[in-house]
Amino acid sequence: MQKAVAVSTTDGKNYTGILSGVDSHTLNICLTDAKDESGKLLHKLFLNGAKVAQIFSSEKPFNLQALADRLDRVFPRMVKVSEGAGVIVVMDRIRVSEKGILEGAGPAAERVQKVYDEFIREQTQA
């Protein structure tokens, strides 16, 4: 969600935009700031799930486990990963996601932030 995607439909049309909604039952999707093949900008585009043939992600997914491994080197055996929630918990009190620290303060949280910043810097250079 909230990632740039390209969508192909069963009738041969192609769209790009930000995936902002998916109905898990019908697989209907909503794209925000979508563009069609001609470059026409559409603020919101709703596509019937039966018409969606393929969805391609155009962004590299965030490697939550790699960040957790990096944090585990600094905080051995004090790092837990919740992949489903997209959150890493350090020392049972500092929560960090792909967006940065969500919860926690103090020297340990500052160290987590430094590790996070270094990790993000390395990922953007790669």
Backbone atoms as SQL, in Angstrom:
CREATE TABLE atoms (id INTEGER PRIMARY KEY, chain TEXT, resi INTEGER, resn TEXT, atom TEXT, x REAL, y REAL, z REAL);
INSERT INTO atoms VALUES
  (1, 'A', 1, 'MET', 'N', 0.824, -1.188, 0.000),
  (2, 'A', 1, 'MET', 'CA', 0.000, 0.000, 0.000),
  (3, 'A', 1, 'MET', 'C', 0.870, 1.254, 0.000),
  (4, 'A', 2, 'GLN', 'N', 0.360, 2.271, -0.650),
  (5, 'A', 2, 'GLN', 'CA', 1.041, 3.553, -0.768),
  (6, 'A', 2, 'GLN', 'C', 2.391, 3.418, -1.475),
  (7, 'A', 3, 'LYS', 'N', 2.471, 2.491, -2.422),
  (8, 'A', 3, 'LYS', 'CA', 3.673, 2.278, -3.226),
  (9, 'A', 3, 'LYS', 'C', 3.330, 2.498, -4.691),
  (10, 'A', 4, 'ALA', 'N', 4.320, 2.917, -5.451),
  (11, 'A', 4, 'ALA', 'CA', 4.134, 3.104, -6.888),
  (12, 'A', 4, 'ALA', 'C', 4.019, 1.744, -7.566),
  (13, 'A', 5, 'VAL', 'N', 2.992, 1.606, -8.424),
  (14, 'A', 5, 'VAL', 'CA', 2.767, 0.353, -9.141),
  (15, 'A', 5, 'VAL', 'C', 2.391, 0.640, -10.588),
  (16, 'A', 6, 'ALA', 'N', 2.546, -0.392, -11.410),
  (17, 'A', 6, 'ALA', 'CA', 2.033, -0.382, -12.780),
  (18, 'A', 6, 'ALA', 'C', 1.002, -1.500, -12.853),
  (19, 'A', 7, 'VAL', 'N', -0.123, -1.226, -13.514),
  (20, 'A', 7, 'VAL', 'CA', -1.215, -2.194, -13.596),
  (21, 'A', 7, 'VAL', 'C', -1.558, -2.439, -15.061),
  (22, 'A', 8, 'SER', 'N', -1.676, -3.722, -15.417),
  (23, 'A', 8, 'SER', 'CA', -2.157, -4.115, -16.743),
  (24, 'A', 8, 'SER', 'C', -3.529, -4.736, -16.562),
  (25, 'A', 9, 'THR', 'N', -4.447, -4.387, -17.466),
  (26, 'A', 9, 'THR', 'CA', -5.797, -4.931, -17.383),
  (27, 'A', 9, 'THR', 'C', -5.996, -6.011, -18.443),
  (28, 'A', 10, 'THR', 'N', -7.050, -6.784, -18.282),
  (29, 'A', 10, 'THR', 'CA', -7.336, -7.867, -19.222),
  (30, 'A', 10, 'THR', 'C', -7.718, -7.351, -20.608),
  (31, 'A', 11, 'ASP', 'N', -8.112, -6.075, -20.703),
  (32, 'A', 11, 'ASP', 'CA', -8.443, -5.514, -22.014),
  (33, 'A', 11, 'ASP', 'C', -7.271, -4.748, -22.628),
  (34, 'A', 12, 'GLY', 'N', -6.066, -4.960, -22.073),
  (35, 'A', 12, 'GLY', 'CA', -4.847, -4.417, -22.674),
  (36, 'A', 12, 'GLY', 'C', -4.480, -2.999, -22.284),
  (37, 'A', 13, 'LYS', 'N', -5.167, -2.412, -21.335),
  (38, 'A', 13, 'LYS', 'CA', -4.834, -1.056, -20.895),
  (39, 'A', 13, 'LYS', 'C', -3.785, -1.119, -19.790),
  (40, 'A', 14, 'ASN', 'N', -2.980, -0.059, -19.701),
  (41, 'A', 14, 'ASN', 'CA', -1.923, 0.011, -18.692),
  (42, 'A', 14, 'ASN', 'C', -2.010, 1.334, -17.940),
  (43, 'A', 15, 'TYR', 'N', -1.805, 1.251, -16.633),
  (44, 'A', 15, 'TYR', 'CA', -1.859, 2.427, -15.772),
  (45, 'A', 15, 'TYR', 'C', -0.687, 2.383, -14.796),
  (46, 'A', 16, 'THR', 'N', -0.253, 3.556, -14.367),
  (47, 'A', 16, 'THR', 'CA', 0.717, 3.664, -13.281),
  (48, 'A', 16, 'THR', 'C', 0.123, 4.587, -12.233),
  (49, 'A', 17, 'GLY', 'N', 0.537, 4.406, -10.977),
  (50, 'A', 17, 'GLY', 'CA', 0.046, 5.270, -9.913),
  (51, 'A', 17, 'GLY', 'C', 0.415, 4.716, -8.554),
  (52, 'A', 18, 'ILE', 'N', -0.120, 5.333, -7.534),
  (53, 'A', 18, 'ILE', 'CA', 0.126, 4.917, -6.154),
  (54, 'A', 18, 'ILE', 'C', -1.023, 4.006, -5.728),
  (55, 'A', 19, 'LEU', 'N', -0.683, 2.780, -5.321),
  (56, 'A', 19, 'LEU', 'CA', -1.694, 1.836, -4.863),
  (57, 'A', 19, 'LEU', 'C', -2.211, 2.312, -3.507),
  (58, 'A', 20, 'SER', 'N', -3.453, 2.811, -3.483),
  (59, 'A', 20, 'SER', 'CA', -3.977, 3.377, -2.241),
  (60, 'A', 20, 'SER', 'C', -5.113, 2.566, -1.630),
  (61, 'A', 21, 'GLY', 'N', -5.550, 1.512, -2.322),
  (62, 'A', 21, 'GLY', 'CA', -6.599, 0.680, -1.747),
  (63, 'A', 21, 'GLY', 'C', -6.771, -0.621, -2.492),
  (64, 'A', 22, 'VAL', 'N', -7.061, -1.674, -1.732),
  (65, 'A', 22, 'VAL', 'CA', -7.333, -2.996, -2.304),
  (66, 'A', 22, 'VAL', 'C', -8.457, -3.628, -1.497),
  (67, 'A', 23, 'ASP', 'N', -9.470, -4.127, -2.179),
  (68, 'A', 23, 'ASP', 'CA', -10.531, -4.895, -1.523),
  (69, 'A', 23, 'ASP', 'C', -10.108, -6.355, -1.587),
  (70, 'A', 24, 'SER', 'N', -9.851, -6.960, -0.445),
  (71, 'A', 24, 'SER', 'CA', -9.319, -8.321, -0.410),
  (72, 'A', 24, 'SER', 'C', -10.311, -9.367, -0.922),
  (73, 'A', 25, 'HIS', 'N', -11.588, -9.051, -0.947),
  (74, 'A', 25, 'HIS', 'CA', -12.592, -10.016, -1.420),
  (75, 'A', 25, 'HIS', 'C', -12.754, -9.974, -2.939),
  (76, 'A', 26, 'THR', 'N', -12.850, -8.776, -3.496),
  (77, 'A', 26, 'THR', 'CA', -13.090, -8.635, -4.933),
  (78, 'A', 26, 'THR', 'C', -11.814, -8.341, -5.715),
  (79, 'A', 27, 'LEU', 'N', -10.749, -7.987, -4.997),
  (80, 'A', 27, 'LEU', 'CA', -9.475, -7.559, -5.585),
  (81, 'A', 27, 'LEU', 'C', -9.613, -6.283, -6.408),
  (82, 'A', 28, 'ASN', 'N', -10.696, -5.520, -6.173),
  (83, 'A', 28, 'ASN', 'CA', -10.803, -4.191, -6.758),
  (84, 'A', 28, 'ASN', 'C', -9.667, -3.352, -6.190),
  (85, 'A', 29, 'ILE', 'N', -9.102, -2.463, -7.012),
  (86, 'A', 29, 'ILE', 'CA', -8.001, -1.623, -6.531),
  (87, 'A', 29, 'ILE', 'C', -8.274, -0.161, -6.812),
  (88, 'A', 30, 'CYS', 'N', -7.608, 0.674, -6.033),
  (89, 'A', 30, 'CYS', 'CA', -7.679, 2.123, -6.213),
  (90, 'A', 30, 'CYS', 'C', -6.263, 2.647, -6.397),
  (91, 'A', 31, 'LEU', 'N', -6.059, 3.404, -7.463),
  (92, 'A', 31, 'LEU', 'CA', -4.786, 4.078, -7.702),
  (93, 'A', 31, 'LEU', 'C', -4.989, 5.571, -7.530),
  (94, 'A', 32, 'THR', 'N', -4.061, 6.209, -6.855),
  (95, 'A', 32, 'THR', 'CA', -4.082, 7.657, -6.688),
  (96, 'A', 32, 'THR', 'C', -3.009, 8.247, -7.607),
  (97, 'A', 33, 'ASP', 'N', -3.284, 9.421, -8.152),
  (98, 'A', 33, 'ASP', 'CA', -2.366, 10.085, -9.084),
  (99, 'A', 33, 'ASP', 'C', -1.964, 9.135, -10.203),
  (100, 'A', 34, 'ALA', 'N', -2.950, 8.500, -10.801),
  (101, 'A', 34, 'ALA', 'CA', -2.728, 7.512, -11.854),
  (102, 'A', 34, 'ALA', 'C', -2.528, 8.193, -13.205),
  (103, 'A', 35, 'LYS', 'N', -1.804, 7.495, -14.060),
  (104, 'A', 35, 'LYS', 'CA', -1.630, 7.941, -15.442),
  (105, 'A', 35, 'LYS', 'C', -1.967, 6.771, -16.349),
  (106, 'A', 36, 'ASP', 'N', -2.634, 7.093, -17.456),
  (107, 'A', 36, 'ASP', 'CA', -2.890, 6.046, -18.441),
  (108, 'A', 36, 'ASP', 'C', -1.765, 6.049, -19.469),
  (109, 'A', 37, 'GLU', 'N', -1.892, 5.222, -20.494),
  (110, 'A', 37, 'GLU', 'CA', -0.837, 5.077, -21.497),
  (111, 'A', 37, 'GLU', 'C', -0.550, 6.366, -22.257),
  (112, 'A', 38, 'SER', 'N', -1.553, 7.206, -22.410),
  (113, 'A', 38, 'SER', 'CA', -1.367, 8.454, -23.142),
  (114, 'A', 38, 'SER', 'C', -0.785, 9.562, -22.264),
  (115, 'A', 39, 'GLY', 'N', -0.635, 9.284, -20.964),
  (116, 'A', 39, 'GLY', 'CA', -0.089, 10.273, -20.042),
  (117, 'A', 39, 'GLY', 'C', -1.142, 11.109, -19.340),
  (118, 'A', 40, 'LYS', 'N', -2.404, 10.803, -19.596),
  (119, 'A', 40, 'LYS', 'CA', -3.498, 11.544, -18.959),
  (120, 'A', 40, 'LYS', 'C', -3.482, 11.264, -17.459),
  (121, 'A', 41, 'LEU', 'N', -3.490, 12.323, -16.662),
  (122, 'A', 41, 'LEU', 'CA', -3.453, 12.205, -15.207),
  (123, 'A', 41, 'LEU', 'C', -4.862, 12.051, -14.653),
  (124, 'A', 42, 'LEU', 'N', -5.025, 11.039, -13.801),
  (125, 'A', 42, 'LEU', 'CA', -6.306, 10.755, -13.158),
  (126, 'A', 42, 'LEU', 'C', -6.084, 10.816, -11.653),
  (127, 'A', 43, 'HIS', 'N', -6.808, 11.704, -10.969),
  (128, 'A', 43, 'HIS', 'CA', -6.614, 11.865, -9.524),
  (129, 'A', 43, 'HIS', 'C', -6.846, 10.552, -8.787),
  (130, 'A', 44, 'LYS', 'N', -7.948, 9.891, -9.052),
  (131, 'A', 44, 'LYS', 'CA', -8.265, 8.575, -8.462),
  (132, 'A', 44, 'LYS', 'C', -8.775, 7.681, -9.578),
  (133, 'A', 45, 'LEU', 'N', -8.296, 6.449, -9.565),
  (134, 'A', 45, 'LEU', 'CA', -8.738, 5.471, -10.549),
  (135, 'A', 45, 'LEU', 'C', -9.110, 4.196, -9.815),
  (136, 'A', 46, 'PHE', 'N', -10.333, 3.733, -10.018),
  (137, 'A', 46, 'PHE', 'CA', -10.798, 2.486, -9.419),
  (138, 'A', 46, 'PHE', 'C', -10.885, 1.448, -10.531),
  (139, 'A', 47, 'LEU', 'N', -10.251, 0.300, -10.287),
  (140, 'A', 47, 'LEU', 'CA', -10.267, -0.773, -11.278),
  (141, 'A', 47, 'LEU', 'C', -10.939, -2.004, -10.689),
  (142, 'A', 48, 'ASN', 'N', -11.841, -2.592, -11.482),
  (143, 'A', 48, 'ASN', 'CA', -12.520, -3.812, -11.086),
  (144, 'A', 48, 'ASN', 'C', -11.500, -4.940, -11.008),
  (145, 'A', 49, 'GLY', 'N', -11.524, -5.686, -9.918),
  (146, 'A', 49, 'GLY', 'CA', -10.570, -6.765, -9.716),
  (147, 'A', 49, 'GLY', 'C', -10.601, -7.809, -10.815),
  (148, 'A', 50, 'ALA', 'N', -11.773, -8.029, -11.415),
  (149, 'A', 50, 'ALA', 'CA', -11.880, -9.000, -12.499),
  (150, 'A', 50, 'ALA', 'C', -11.155, -8.532, -13.750),
  (151, 'A', 51, 'LYS', 'N', -10.944, -7.228, -13.888),
  (152, 'A', 51, 'LYS', 'CA', -10.259, -6.668, -15.062),
  (153, 'A', 51, 'LYS', 'C', -8.746, -6.544, -14.871),
  (154, 'A', 52, 'VAL', 'N', -8.263, -6.682, -13.619),
  (155, 'A', 52, 'VAL', 'CA', -6.832, -6.537, -13.353),
  (156, 'A', 52, 'VAL', 'C', -6.119, -7.824, -13.728),
  (157, 'A', 53, 'ALA', 'N', -5.181, -7.726, -14.672),
  (158, 'A', 53, 'ALA', 'CA', -4.416, -8.899, -15.104),
  (159, 'A', 53, 'ALA', 'C', -3.123, -9.012, -14.295),
  (160, 'A', 54, 'GLN', 'N', -2.411, -7.892, -14.127),
  (161, 'A', 54, 'GLN', 'CA', -1.126, -7.909, -13.430),
  (162, 'A', 54, 'GLN', 'C', -0.913, -6.590, -12.703),
  (163, 'A', 55, 'ILE', 'N', -0.199, -6.683, -11.572),
  (164, 'A', 55, 'ILE', 'CA', 0.233, -5.503, -10.837),
  (165, 'A', 55, 'ILE', 'C', 1.730, -5.637, -10.633),
  (166, 'A', 56, 'PHE', 'N', 2.471, -4.617, -11.037),
  (167, 'A', 56, 'PHE', 'CA', 3.920, -4.618, -10.900),
  (168, 'A', 56, 'PHE', 'C', 4.332, -3.536, -9.919),
  (169, 'A', 57, 'SER', 'N', 5.190, -3.876, -9.000),
  (170, 'A', 57, 'SER', 'CA', 5.730, -2.871, -8.086),
  (171, 'A', 57, 'SER', 'C', 6.948, -2.254, -8.749),
  (172, 'A', 58, 'SER', 'N', 7.033, -0.945, -8.703),
  (173, 'A', 58, 'SER', 'CA', 8.182, -0.278, -9.304),
  (174, 'A', 58, 'SER', 'C', 9.162, 0.229, -8.249),
  (175, 'A', 59, 'GLU', 'N', 8.921, -0.147, -7.007),
  (176, 'A', 59, 'GLU', 'CA', 9.827, 0.228, -5.919),
  (177, 'A', 59, 'GLU', 'C', 10.412, -1.021, -5.290),
  (178, 'A', 60, 'LYS', 'N', 11.655, -0.924, -4.890),
  (179, 'A', 60, 'LYS', 'CA', 12.287, -2.024, -4.183),
  (180, 'A', 60, 'LYS', 'C', 11.670, -2.102, -2.787),
  (181, 'A', 61, 'PRO', 'N', 11.219, -3.298, -2.354),
  (182, 'A', 61, 'PRO', 'CA', 10.604, -3.395, -1.035),
  (183, 'A', 61, 'PRO', 'C', 11.620, -3.150, 0.083),
  (184, 'A', 62, 'PHE', 'N', 11.134, -2.612, 1.184),
  (185, 'A', 62, 'PHE', 'CA', 11.992, -2.353, 2.335),
  (186, 'A', 62, 'PHE', 'C', 12.348, -3.677, 2.999),
  (187, 'A', 63, 'ASN', 'N', 13.638, -3.892, 3.267),
  (188, 'A', 63, 'ASN', 'CA', 14.107, -5.138, 3.863),
  (189, 'A', 63, 'ASN', 'C', 14.125, -4.999, 5.383),
  (190, 'A', 64, 'LEU', 'N', 12.985, -5.273, 5.991),
  (191, 'A', 64, 'LEU', 'CA', 12.828, -5.149, 7.438),
  (192, 'A', 64, 'LEU', 'C', 13.761, -6.107, 8.183),
  (193, 'A', 65, 'GLN', 'N', 13.923, -7.320, 7.653),
  (194, 'A', 65, 'GLN', 'CA', 14.766, -8.311, 8.315),
  (195, 'A', 65, 'GLN', 'C', 16.239, -7.878, 8.313),
  (196, 'A', 66, 'ALA', 'N', 16.696, -7.256, 7.230),
  (197, 'A', 66, 'ALA', 'CA', 18.083, -6.786, 7.177),
  (198, 'A', 66, 'ALA', 'C', 18.332, -5.696, 8.220),
  (199, 'A', 67, 'LEU', 'N', 17.361, -4.796, 8.403),
  (200, 'A', 67, 'LEU', 'CA', 17.485, -3.774, 9.439),
  (201, 'A', 67, 'LEU', 'C', 17.491, -4.418, 10.818),
  (202, 'A', 68, 'ALA', 'N', 16.637, -5.418, 11.029),
  (203, 'A', 68, 'ALA', 'CA', 16.597, -6.122, 12.312),
  (204, 'A', 68, 'ALA', 'C', 17.921, -6.813, 12.587),
  (205, 'A', 69, 'ASP', 'N', 18.514, -7.423, 11.574),
  (206, 'A', 69, 'ASP', 'CA', 19.821, -8.071, 11.741),
  (207, 'A', 69, 'ASP', 'C', 20.888, -7.056, 12.131),
  (208, 'A', 70, 'ARG', 'N', 20.836, -5.892, 11.518),
  (209, 'A', 70, 'ARG', 'CA', 21.794, -4.824, 11.834),
  (210, 'A', 70, 'ARG', 'C', 21.607, -4.364, 13.275),
  (211, 'A', 71, 'LEU', 'N', 20.349, -4.175, 13.685),
  (212, 'A', 71, 'LEU', 'CA', 20.072, -3.760, 15.059),
  (213, 'A', 71, 'LEU', 'C', 20.477, -4.842, 16.062),
  (214, 'A', 72, 'ASP', 'N', 20.350, -6.107, 15.667),
  (215, 'A', 72, 'ASP', 'CA', 20.713, -7.215, 16.554),
  (216, 'A', 72, 'ASP', 'C', 22.217, -7.232, 16.848),
  (217, 'A', 73, 'ARG', 'N', 23.012, -6.709, 15.926),
  (218, 'A', 73, 'ARG', 'CA', 24.458, -6.622, 16.183),
  (219, 'A', 73, 'ARG', 'C', 24.762, -5.604, 17.281),
  (220, 'A', 74, 'VAL', 'N', 23.944, -4.577, 17.363),
  (221, 'A', 74, 'VAL', 'CA', 24.142, -3.529, 18.373),
  (222, 'A', 74, 'VAL', 'C', 23.427, -3.879, 19.679),
  (223, 'A', 75, 'PHE', 'N', 22.266, -4.524, 19.551),
  (224, 'A', 75, 'PHE', 'CA', 21.452, -4.919, 20.704),
  (225, 'A', 75, 'PHE', 'C', 21.233, -6.435, 20.657),
  (226, 'A', 76, 'PRO', 'N', 22.266, -7.238, 20.980),
  (227, 'A', 76, 'PRO', 'CA', 22.141, -8.699, 20.838),
  (228, 'A', 76, 'PRO', 'C', 20.972, -9.283, 21.641),
  (229, 'A', 77, 'ARG', 'N', 20.196, -10.139, 20.991),
  (230, 'A', 77, 'ARG', 'CA', 19.074, -10.859, 21.580),
  (231, 'A', 77, 'ARG', 'C', 18.007, -9.943, 22.187),
  (232, 'A', 78, 'MET', 'N', 17.953, -8.693, 21.748),
  (233, 'A', 78, 'MET', 'CA', 16.947, -7.752, 22.252),
  (234, 'A', 78, 'MET', 'C', 16.091, -7.195, 21.114),
  (235, 'A', 79, 'VAL', 'N', 16.119, -7.863, 19.954),
  (236, 'A', 79, 'VAL', 'CA', 15.409, -7.379, 18.772),
  (237, 'A', 79, 'VAL', 'C', 14.375, -8.417, 18.344),
  (238, 'A', 80, 'LYS', 'N', 13.133, -7.966, 18.174),
  (239, 'A', 80, 'LYS', 'CA', 12.054, -8.833, 17.700),
  (240, 'A', 80, 'LYS', 'C', 11.437, -8.201, 16.461),
  (241, 'A', 81, 'VAL', 'N', 11.154, -9.035, 15.467),
  (242, 'A', 81, 'VAL', 'CA', 10.570, -8.555, 14.217),
  (243, 'A', 81, 'VAL', 'C', 9.125, -9.012, 14.114),
  (244, 'A', 82, 'SER', 'N', 8.248, -8.079, 13.776),
  (245, 'A', 82, 'SER', 'CA', 6.850, -8.400, 13.485),
  (246, 'A', 82, 'SER', 'C', 6.612, -8.031, 12.022),
  (247, 'A', 83, 'GLU', 'N', 6.896, -8.998, 11.122),
  (248, 'A', 83, 'GLU', 'CA', 6.787, -8.757, 9.677),
  (249, 'A', 83, 'GLU', 'C', 5.389, -8.292, 9.288),
  (250, 'A', 84, 'GLY', 'N', 4.364, -8.932, 9.864),
  (251, 'A', 84, 'GLY', 'CA', 2.988, -8.589, 9.524),
  (252, 'A', 84, 'GLY', 'C', 2.655, -7.144, 9.829),
  (253, 'A', 85, 'ALA', 'N', 3.162, -6.640, 10.939),
  (254, 'A', 85, 'ALA', 'CA', 2.909, -5.251, 11.328),
  (255, 'A', 85, 'ALA', 'C', 3.939, -4.300, 10.723),
  (256, 'A', 86, 'GLY', 'N', 5.011, -4.855, 10.170),
  (257, 'A', 86, 'GLY', 'CA', 6.059, -4.020, 9.588),
  (258, 'A', 86, 'GLY', 'C', 6.833, -3.249, 10.642),
  (259, 'A', 87, 'VAL', 'N', 7.036, -3.881, 11.813),
  (260, 'A', 87, 'VAL', 'CA', 7.664, -3.190, 12.943),
  (261, 'A', 87, 'VAL', 'C', 8.754, -4.065, 13.559),
  (262, 'A', 88, 'ILE', 'N', 9.814, -3.420, 13.996),
  (263, 'A', 88, 'ILE', 'CA', 10.867, -4.060, 14.776),
  (264, 'A', 88, 'ILE', 'C', 10.781, -3.479, 16.176),
  (265, 'A', 89, 'VAL', 'N', 10.835, -4.344, 17.189),
  (266, 'A', 89, 'VAL', 'CA', 10.803, -3.897, 18.580),
  (267, 'A', 89, 'VAL', 'C', 12.173, -4.183, 19.190),
  (268, 'A', 90, 'VAL', 'N', 12.788, -3.135, 19.719),
  (269, 'A', 90, 'VAL', 'CA', 14.108, -3.243, 20.328),
  (270, 'A', 90, 'VAL', 'C', 13.956, -3.014, 21.832),
  (271, 'A', 91, 'MET', 'N', 14.489, -3.941, 22.614),
  (272, 'A', 91, 'MET', 'CA', 14.471, -3.856, 24.080),
  (273, 'A', 91, 'MET', 'C', 13.053, -3.748, 24.641),
  (274, 'A', 92, 'ASP', 'N', 12.082, -4.286, 23.937),
  (275, 'A', 92, 'ASP', 'CA', 10.669, -4.272, 24.350),
  (276, 'A', 92, 'ASP', 'C', 10.104, -2.875, 24.568),
  (277, 'A', 93, 'ARG', 'N', 10.771, -1.836, 24.055),
  (278, 'A', 93, 'ARG', 'CA', 10.229, -0.488, 24.280),
  (279, 'A', 93, 'ARG', 'C', 10.453, 0.478, 23.127),
  (280, 'A', 94, 'ILE', 'N', 11.317, 0.133, 22.194),
  (281, 'A', 94, 'ILE', 'CA', 11.567, 1.011, 21.043),
  (282, 'A', 94, 'ILE', 'C', 11.009, 0.329, 19.807),
  (283, 'A', 95, 'ARG', 'N', 10.084, 1.006, 19.132),
  (284, 'A', 95, 'ARG', 'CA', 9.480, 0.466, 17.913),
  (285, 'A', 95, 'ARG', 'C', 9.964, 1.254, 16.714),
  (286, 'A', 96, 'VAL', 'N', 10.430, 0.516, 15.698),
  (287, 'A', 96, 'VAL', 'CA', 10.945, 1.158, 14.488),
  (288, 'A', 96, 'VAL', 'C', 10.359, 0.448, 13.265),
  (289, 'A', 97, 'SER', 'N', 10.044, 1.234, 12.239),
  (290, 'A', 97, 'SER', 'CA', 9.509, 0.693, 10.991),
  (291, 'A', 97, 'SER', 'C', 10.346, 1.241, 9.844),
  (292, 'A', 98, 'GLU', 'N', 9.891, 1.020, 8.621),
  (293, 'A', 98, 'GLU', 'CA', 10.619, 1.547, 7.476),
  (294, 'A', 98, 'GLU', 'C', 10.606, 3.076, 7.451),
  (295, 'A', 99, 'LYS', 'N', 9.697, 3.689, 8.208),
  (296, 'A', 99, 'LYS', 'CA', 9.604, 5.152, 8.272),
  (297, 'A', 99, 'LYS', 'C', 10.492, 5.759, 9.357),
  (298, 'A', 100, 'GLY', 'N', 11.033, 4.925, 10.264),
  (299, 'A', 100, 'GLY', 'CA', 11.868, 5.411, 11.360),
  (300, 'A', 100, 'GLY', 'C', 11.305, 4.992, 12.701),
  (301, 'A', 101, 'ILE', 'N', 11.745, 5.660, 13.752),
  (302, 'A', 101, 'ILE', 'CA', 11.297, 5.310, 15.097),
  (303, 'A', 101, 'ILE', 'C', 9.849, 5.760, 15.291),
  (304, 'A', 102, 'LEU', 'N', 9.034, 4.818, 15.724),
  (305, 'A', 102, 'LEU', 'CA', 7.619, 5.091, 15.977),
  (306, 'A', 102, 'LEU', 'C', 7.367, 5.389, 17.449),
  (307, 'A', 103, 'GLU', 'N', 8.184, 4.766, 18.314),
  (308, 'A', 103, 'GLU', 'CA', 7.967, 4.884, 19.750),
  (309, 'A', 103, 'GLU', 'C', 9.298, 4.641, 20.452),
  (310, 'A', 104, 'GLY', 'N', 9.549, 5.423, 21.491),
  (311, 'A', 104, 'GLY', 'CA', 10.755, 5.238, 22.291),
  (312, 'A', 104, 'GLY', 'C', 11.567, 6.522, 22.347),
  (313, 'A', 105, 'ALA', 'N', 12.297, 6.677, 23.450),
  (314, 'A', 105, 'ALA', 'CA', 13.123, 7.862, 23.647),
  (315, 'A', 105, 'ALA', 'C', 14.320, 7.477, 24.498),
  (316, 'A', 106, 'GLY', 'N', 15.274, 8.376, 24.568),
  (317, 'A', 106, 'GLY', 'CA', 16.444, 8.146, 25.397),
  (318, 'A', 106, 'GLY', 'C', 17.646, 7.706, 24.583),
  (319, 'A', 107, 'PRO', 'N', 18.746, 7.397, 25.268),
  (320, 'A', 107, 'PRO', 'CA', 19.995, 7.036, 24.591),
  (321, 'A', 107, 'PRO', 'C', 19.868, 5.792, 23.701),
  (322, 'A', 108, 'ALA', 'N', 19.113, 4.790, 24.142),
  (323, 'A', 108, 'ALA', 'CA', 18.956, 3.589, 23.317),
  (324, 'A', 108, 'ALA', 'C', 18.203, 3.921, 22.029),
  (325, 'A', 109, 'ALA', 'N', 17.169, 4.728, 22.118),
  (326, 'A', 109, 'ALA', 'CA', 16.409, 5.133, 20.935),
  (327, 'A', 109, 'ALA', 'C', 17.270, 5.962, 19.992),
  (328, 'A', 110, 'GLU', 'N', 18.136, 6.788, 20.558),
  (329, 'A', 110, 'GLU', 'CA', 19.055, 7.569, 19.725),
  (330, 'A', 110, 'GLU', 'C', 20.014, 6.654, 18.975),
  (331, 'A', 111, 'ARG', 'N', 20.474, 5.592, 19.634),
  (332, 'A', 111, 'ARG', 'CA', 21.368, 4.627, 18.981),
  (333, 'A', 111, 'ARG', 'C', 20.615, 3.868, 17.890),
  (334, 'A', 112, 'VAL', 'N', 19.376, 3.496, 18.146),
  (335, 'A', 112, 'VAL', 'CA', 18.554, 2.840, 17.128),
  (336, 'A', 112, 'VAL', 'C', 18.392, 3.773, 15.930),
  (337, 'A', 113, 'GLN', 'N', 18.161, 5.051, 16.188),
  (338, 'A', 113, 'GLN', 'CA', 18.005, 6.031, 15.104),
  (339, 'A', 113, 'GLN', 'C', 19.281, 6.123, 14.271),
  (340, 'A', 114, 'LYS', 'N', 20.445, 6.107, 14.918),
  (341, 'A', 114, 'LYS', 'CA', 21.717, 6.162, 14.179),
  (342, 'A', 114, 'LYS', 'C', 21.886, 4.942, 13.287),
  (343, 'A', 115, 'VAL', 'N', 21.557, 3.759, 13.819),
  (344, 'A', 115, 'VAL', 'CA', 21.651, 2.529, 13.027),
  (345, 'A', 115, 'VAL', 'C', 20.673, 2.596, 11.854),
  (346, 'A', 116, 'TYR', 'N', 19.466, 3.065, 12.115),
  (347, 'A', 116, 'TYR', 'CA', 18.448, 3.204, 11.071),
  (348, 'A', 116, 'TYR', 'C', 18.927, 4.167, 9.985),
  (349, 'A', 117, 'ASP', 'N', 19.431, 5.338, 10.384),
  (350, 'A', 117, 'ASP', 'CA', 19.902, 6.337, 9.418),
  (351, 'A', 117, 'ASP', 'C', 21.022, 5.779, 8.541),
  (352, 'A', 118, 'GLU', 'N', 21.945, 5.063, 9.146),
  (353, 'A', 118, 'GLU', 'CA', 23.050, 4.461, 8.403),
  (354, 'A', 118, 'GLU', 'C', 22.519, 3.414, 7.417),
  (355, 'A', 119, 'PHE', 'N', 21.582, 2.603, 7.871),
  (356, 'A', 119, 'PHE', 'CA', 20.981, 1.577, 7.024),
  (357, 'A', 119, 'PHE', 'C', 20.285, 2.213, 5.807),
  (358, 'A', 120, 'ILE', 'N', 19.503, 3.245, 6.041),
  (359, 'A', 120, 'ILE', 'CA', 18.776, 3.934, 4.957),
  (360, 'A', 120, 'ILE', 'C', 19.772, 4.566, 3.991),
  (361, 'A', 121, 'ARG', 'N', 20.812, 5.191, 4.496),
  (362, 'A', 121, 'ARG', 'CA', 21.816, 5.818, 3.648),
  (363, 'A', 121, 'ARG', 'C', 22.460, 4.769, 2.738),
  (364, 'A', 122, 'GLU', 'N', 22.798, 3.603, 3.282),
  (365, 'A', 122, 'GLU', 'CA', 23.392, 2.531, 2.486),
  (366, 'A', 122, 'GLU', 'C', 22.413, 1.996, 1.440),
  (367, 'A', 123, 'GLN', 'N', 21.130, 1.896, 1.788),
  (368, 'A', 123, 'GLN', 'CA', 20.129, 1.386, 0.855),
  (369, 'A', 123, 'GLN', 'C', 19.905, 2.342, -0.315),
  (370, 'A', 124, 'THR', 'N', 19.961, 3.630, -0.060),
  (371, 'A', 124, 'THR', 'CA', 19.720, 4.603, -1.133),
  (372, 'A', 124, 'THR', 'C', 20.932, 4.711, -2.045),
  (373, 'A', 125, 'GLN', 'N', 22.106, 4.372, -1.556),
  (374, 'A', 125, 'GLN', 'CA', 23.312, 4.410, -2.389),
  (375, 'A', 125, 'GLN', 'C', 23.413, 3.179, -3.281),
  (376, 'A', 126, 'ALA', 'N', 22.794, 2.087, -2.855),
  (377, 'A', 126, 'ALA', 'CA', 22.912, 0.821, -3.607),
  (378, 'A', 126, 'ALA', 'C', 22.085, 0.837, -4.872);
